[in-house]
Structures are given as C-alpha cells and as structure tokens.
Amino acid sequence: MTSSNRVEPFAAVDIIRAKRDKKTLTEPQINWTIDAYTRGVIADEQMAALAMAILLNGMEAREIIQWTTAMINSGERMDFSDLTQPTVDKHSTGGVGDKITLPLAPLVAACGAAVPQLSGRGLGHTGGTLDKMESIKGWRADLTNEEMHEILKHVGAVICAAGPGLAPADKKLYALRDVTGTVEAIPLIASSIMSKKIAEGAGGLVLDVKTGNGAFMSDPNMARELARTMVNLGNDAGVKTTALITAMDVPLGLAVGNALEVQESIEVLQGGGPSDVRELTITLAREMLELAEIDVDPAEKLDNGQAFDVWKAMVAAQGGDNDAPLPTAKFEHTVAAADSGTITSMNALAVGIAAWRLGAGRARKEDQVSLGAGIMLHKKPGEKVEAGEPLLTMYTDEEARFELAQQALDESPVTIGSENEINRLPLIIDRIV
Ligand code: URA
C-alpha cells in the first residue's frame, strides 16, 4: 500500500523478475508499470533494473505496442482535426549537421500540408533543432497549443518545443535510461520516440533513421530493425508511417553548429545549399507528401522561392527577426590538408565531438550553447584537395577550446588518398514501409 492507501495490483520486483527470466509481460502488468513509475510508486532503481532486463532480453511486438500505448496514455494527445490541410510530421534519430527539419517543415507546408514539428534540444555530439532556431533573434520555442494551431492554420508549419504534458512517462524514463546505460534498447528507443510522435497526433509520419559512426545506431541492420519496429508501431496506432535509413558516416552538408546550420538551411530554402542537404530534404518531402496524398513537386517550391516565403512567415510568427544578422563566434581557426589527393573519409562522430567542444553543444541539460560556434567544412569525401588547402574552419567564443576540438579531429583524422579508396555510405540506404 502507498501513503494514499491505494492497493497496488502488482509488485515491481515481480515484474523485474519476470523480464529477467525472459517472460512476456501482460498488458495489465505493463499499464501498471508505466502508471506506477509516473506516480513515483516504482522507484528509479527498480525501473533501472527493469530497463536493463528489457535491454538484455528484449520485448515481443505486442509488449512494445502495449508499452508505447501506456506511455502515450500517461499524458495528453494533441488534436489537429480542426485544420483543413492534412498533417504530416518527420522525426530524425539525429546526426552531425542534421538541419533537415529547418528547410523541410516550410517546404512541405508550401506544398499544401500542415507540419507540426515538435522538436528538442541537443545533448552530446548531435545538435538540437530548437538550439539552431534560437540563433534567430527573438525566435520563441515555447508556444501554447492555441498559438501552435493558429500558426499551422495560417502559415502551415511550426517548429516548437514539446510541452511537459506530452508522454510525461517517457520524459522520466528517458532521463533514467540516460544515466543507467539503457538507452540502446530497440524496444525502449522505439516506444520512447513513437509515444511522443503518436501523442502529437499528425496523420502521417516519416522517420529518418540514421546509421554510420555519427548516428545513434551505427550498425545498418540495427537501424533497419529500429525503423521496422517504429513503422509497425505508427501504423498500428493509425498514423501512416514510413522510414528511410540514411547515411550518418559523414556530416550532412558543410555546416555543423547552430547559427552556421541556420545559414545553410536558408541557402537550401533559396534553391542552393550543399547537394546532400538539398537531396535529403527533397526525398523526405516526397515521402511526407505521399503520406499526405499531395501531388506537388517539392523541388519546384525550393527553386521558386515559395518554401522560403513560408520559412520567413514561420519565423516571424514565432517572434523571430528575419532581417537580424545571425550570431557569429569570436574566434576562428582553419585546418589545412596535410597531403594532396582525394578525400576518402571524414568521420562524422569526430566532427560532431569537435563542434560540441567548440561550444556548439551541451554536456548537461542546464548548459548554454554558443550559437556561433561550430565547424564549416570546405571539402567532403570524394573531393580533390591540394596540400595546404583549407579542409575546415573551426569557430568558437573561447580560444582555449580549439585545442580540445583539434584532439577530437586527430583521433579520427580526415583521410586523403586515391579516388578508388573512397569509403562512404550512399545517402539513402533503404526505405521501410
Ligand atoms: N530519442 C528519444 O526520444 N528516445 C530515445 O529513447 C532515443 C532517442
């Protein structure tokens, strides 16, 4: 019995033992576990033990569905049924230089869908969409549900922070997994991501599951399994869901860091930008438009300026000043190529860690990010370089950070050789429907 004299139907230790012994949890057991953990009846150390048992012994498809449903039911569900446009959303598992949400949301809105993009902040070597958007003077991440609806109705796209009411069980569990070595369990990752996305209430969802050294799932087969699990969860819950498996062995685009990535996104929205960022933006837009049953060519909307018009309207609707200059860092340092030849590899993780050490990311949730810090790449794998030519430029507000960033780059240096040694994943690796 708890202090409120409520009789609990299960004991946490029995549920931990069941998963430890590779048994399948029942629906009532799962519903109680999520509810009791949210209420504080299951202690953190008990949930940590259960998460580890799930990591080691897995879950059946039915258990994952029930676990996800219970997490959705721990909070509110959003409702966009008052909108006239079909709603469609995208989620990326995150990577270095992954700024795709920025051009993608206004682009898909310019094609006629409504895009409610609830996003997060960065932790570790991958950046967060909200941190990037906050490089824009005056831009606000926190919106009320009413403001979000208004912007979707009039502009078509909104990028904002998820409120505390969305899947609160996941917020608590994710923080616990982060400090107990239990993040990397496919049932827990899939249910964590999909509980938030299903609660968000869009009609369609495209998942961009990254693989390669800079991704959370470096093994492509694990990425496929995660994508398959999430696609099944979405479709089972009535959200039309597809996934692309995409490359994260090399940073995406040339810019890594908050304001630098906003600038690159604006270039894509103006019809330019690096070819991989443009290609992935258009490919994901096509996937989203197919789910929304809209037959419009997104490439045209980038080239004719309509996507950029939606971007400017979206930024202004959230208090952002489209004319204000983006923040820049105080110091810069350019690294030159040691040899001549073709760039054969560039480790995304090393570049991500270096950008993070320059101040672009945070080590703890409470840390401030430096908006101008980061890295601009001058060359990517497949391109030729002469010895002494610039390879990349580092930006920071604290000069002492250059050395730490350089150490990260030196641990997995850019390799230069001959063309037939190029070692790089294709940008789009697989499609899971
Ligand atoms: N992102 C999430 O939201 N949850 C996870 O478990 C992993 C990544």
Residues whose N, C-alpha, C, O or C-beta is under 5 A from the ligand:
A	BS01	URA	V183 L188 I189 S192 I193
